[in-house]
Amino acid sequence: MDPPPPPSLSRPIKRALIICDMQPDCIPSLFAKSNKDESSSTQLGIDPVARREAFINAVQYALISSISNPMERDNAFIIFNGLKFPSGYEGLDPEHPLYGSLVRFNKLLGDEKAHWFMDGYTSIDSTLMDILNDKNEGVVNESGASPVQHAVIWRQGHIPAVSTLSEHLSKNAITDVTVVGAKASQAVQATIQILAEYHPGIDVSVVKEAIADDSEERLNSMVQHLLPLYSRVASLEEYVEATCGLEHFAQAMERNANEIAMVPKKRVCYYVNCERGGHFSIYIHHLTNRKSTPMAEGTYWVSHPKQKWYEDIFCAKQFHCPLGKGVVDFCDEPAFSKVSMFLKGRDCLDDKGKLLALAKDFMPETYIIEGGRECWDGIDCPPELNKSSGASSCDATGPWFVKETNKNGGRAITVCRHASECLALANNPQETYVIQRHVLNPSMLTDGRKWHLKMYNLLICEEDGVSWTLRCNKEAFLCAASTLWSAENTSAEAQLTIRRTKRFRDGASMSELGNADYSDMFRQCTEIVSTVVQRAIEGNGLQGRPGKKQFEMFSTDFLFDATMNKANLIEFNFSPVVYDPLAKQELTTIGMKEYQRLYELHGDKVEINDHNMIKDVISIVFFPKETMRKGCESDDVGSWNVIQSFTGIAPSS
């Protein structure tokens, strides 16, 4: 006779999700300390609040996935495992290595002030219970039971009640158990070890995003070394796929929006950081920060999990999307976001070569060449280098700037004295280059340094795909070189004006420019921006996305001549540097680090602080009705002035 098949093949899979110590008395301690030096995690670059929020969200997602199987009978059995002690911690040894301090504090302060995990004071996280109860509310299956079964197992020590846990597992014929919650080094590992010891036939796993500890180092050690001895360590994406499937999970997240809201009866919106870049992390800081965006009071923004989407093998970059590939309220991948933070067709302005076709009449003398050429023959070139003109190359004085068309920032620029030197610098045959002559007779600061004006702009296209609005920020920035300028000096210190040093606004002193008229400078620049944007829209370079609002904040750079009567457009930059000291953004450049240093010295009085500018962008884009109800007398919001509205070409269906 053949031997009986293994248990996993002789009976259907029945899952259980064990959620450990998700209690208000436990959660605040997570990620609060570092094992190495017992200093705060914040000092090590770890944001405890953000880590706790990500962990709590992951536990919620695991629960939603466990109870959202389209086949009701395949929903997991939910077990909450938590701590609960009697009044006065009766029966608990005051020398207990984990919980003895509770007894000692209680002896000094009494139940009223020292009641952590005490009966009558503690409970399972209310949001998790709400998710479960809302799933069961008013619903029974054919047998008269609720569609999702659950149990709560309280314990008064480190080890869960083995007999009670075993009873639930046996009664419900559980074959697969997944453990999530806190802490990895305490309840999670104890539960897993009990399962390994007393139920070796059960498949045990943990979801790595949904477990936590009081330090990142300890959690990493548990995940890498101890937990794999007793269980599989799965990702949240793998768990969702195994329990309800990615597509059903996306549908469940939409259905459960109100259930996972921490503020009852408020609208819940989901966001996903797909790591595409741009200003997404700063925007999310404002959307999730009540103080920053008071008009968001009626909305609660919740992080949605993500999954791998595809990989670009040529640039070795991994792209992500929302878990389940559903559309969320806001993410940095336009295909999966109800509001896109990247304009469709933005390349027509951001790419320097394409910008030339739209704005040549506003730009200094500029040419486009393919990299790797050995001569100017057959291409548009400076007149001084055109052989038919009879001029010699030495007449093509500059200085001249060589830039790759698809790059921004000073590191992408090379400076040379004569146009004849440009071809040798444009040496990559895989790239296209802009060759641009310096503005003739340029305006200088009173101390002889070169400068340019940087303006920030906001372009919005509504859901109809044809209604566009351009706003320009009325506060522009002076960007100055670090040493004196001369046409012969081709050093970056003299020719490149990258870092913002001063904010210009109406009425502010402009002594550096001999008290020039800022309002006239602003008028010249906004007229150029408006004209170029209009050309891009009417030429269908910039395109609407029917059914989807889109916006983008970008900067424009201008050089003036010595008369201050002619603004020369240098470039559009759709990835401009912004600095918000409250957003905890990564300081990736020397300039950003300098802004941070100045902020730490001078606080809110510092010149470079984009917090309010970005806050107003969020209000304009996400809460336009609420913004107008705040008593705005015009369409202008904060420092953002409406410059012009446009009607674009209706997108083809």
C-alpha positions, 0 to 999 in steps of 0.5 A: 500500500502506498504511504499517505500523501503529505498533509499539505496535499491531502487537504485544502489550504486554510490560512490564518493570520496572527497579528501580534501586540498591535496595541496602543501601549506598544506601537509608540516604542517602535523604531524609537532607539538604535541598538548601537548607541541608544541614540534616537533613530532620528539622529541616524537618519531614520524617521521613527514616525514614518517607519511606524506609519509604514509598518501600521499600514502594512499590517492593515494591508495584510489584514485586508488581503487576508479577508478579501478573497473572492471565494469567501471560504478561502478568507483567512482565520484572524487571530489577535495575540496581545498582552493583558495583565490584571489590576496591579499586575497581580501574579507578575514577577517584578524581576521579569526581564521584559515586564517586571518594570511595569510592576515596579512602576505600578507599585509607585504610581498605582493603576491610575497612572501606571496601567500599560497593557492592563485590563480595562485600559488596553485593547487591540488597535481600533483601526484593525478591529474596524476593518474586521467588523466592517467586513462582517457587519450585517453579513452572514454566510449560508451557515449563519456565521460571519464571513470572517472568523477571528479570535483574540488570545490574551497572554500575561507573559512572553509566550502565547498560550499554547493550548488556546492557540493550538485549539484554534488552529486545530478547530479551523484545520489551519494549514498555513499561518502568517505572523505579523505585528510587533515586536519581532524580537518578542511576540513575533519570534515567540509565536513562530517558535511555538508553531515550529515546535508544536505544529511542524506540519503547518507552513509558517511565514512572516511578512517583512514589511508588517513586522517591527521592533524598537530599533531598525538594527534589531529588526534587520537582525531578526529578519536576516538571521533568526526568523528564517530558521523557523519560517519563510520571510515573504514580501507584502506583494507575495502575501497579497498575491497568495491570499486574494490576488493583486487585482482583488486587493486593489478592488478591496482597497477601494472598498475599504477606504473609509474603514482604514481611515484614522479620522471617522467620516473623512475622505480617504485618499491613497498615495504611492511613492513609485520612486520615479523622482521629481518632487513627489516626496515633498508634495506628500509631506504637505498632503499628509501634514495637517499643519502644512495644509489645513485645507486637507482637514477633510481628507486623510492620505494613506500610503498604498503598497507598491510592486515592481512594474518593469525594469529598464535594463539599459539604465539598470533602473527598476520601476514600480506601480501600486500593488495590484496595478490599480489607479490611486489618488496620487502617485509619481507614475502618471498611468496609475494616478488620478492626478499626474505630477508630470505634464504629457509632452513636457519634453518639448520644453525641458529638452533644450533642443526642442525648446529652441524650436519654440523659443528661438526668438527669446534665446541667445544665439543657439545651435543644435548639433549631434555629438561626435561631428568633426566639422560644422559642414552641412549643419546650422552654425555660427556665421563666423564659422560658415566658410561661405561667409569668408570669416575666420573661426577666431571671430566667433568669440563668446564665451560659448556653452556646450550642454547636452540637451536632456540634462540640467544643472551646472555639471552638464555644462562646459564653457569655452572661449571660441565656437570653434572649440565646441565640436571637440567638447560635443564628443559623445556620438550618442548625445545631442548638444546645445551650443549657445553663445553668451548674452552680449553685453550682459547685466552684472551685479554691482560687484562685477559678478554674473547673475541670472534670474530664476522664476518658478512656474506652475502649469495645470491642465484640467480633466477635460484635457483642453483647459490650461492655466499658467501661474508664475510665482511673483517671488523670483531668485537671484542666482550669482556666480562666485567670482568676477566675470569676464568674457575671457574667463571660462571657469565655472566659478565665473560663468555658471550661476547655479545656486540661489542666493537671494529672493526678489519680490516687489518692494524688496531692495535690489541694490545688487542690481543698482535698484533695477525695477523688479516689476518690469523684470517680472513682466518681461519674464512672464510674457516670454514664459506665457508665449512659449507655453502657449506655442507648446500647447497650440502646437500640441507639444503639451497635451491633455490627459482626458479624465485626469488632472495634471500639473507641474512646477518648473523653473525658467532662467533668464539673463538680462542685458546691461540695459535691463530692457531685454530678458533672454530665456536660457532654459526651462527646467522641469526638475528644479531644485526646491528646498523645504526644511520641514519636508525632511528631504534628502540633501543630494547636492552641495547647494541643498546642504548649504541651504540646510546649513543656513536654515539651521543658523537663521531659521525661517528668516533664511532667504531660500525656503520654499515651504510656503511656495510648495504648500500653495501649489498643493492647495491650488492643485488638490483643494481649488474649491477650498482655497477659493472659499478661504476668502481669496479676492482673486485667482491669485493664491499666496505668491502664485499669480495667474498669468494666462489661461489657454485652450488646447487641442482636444486629445484624440480618443 
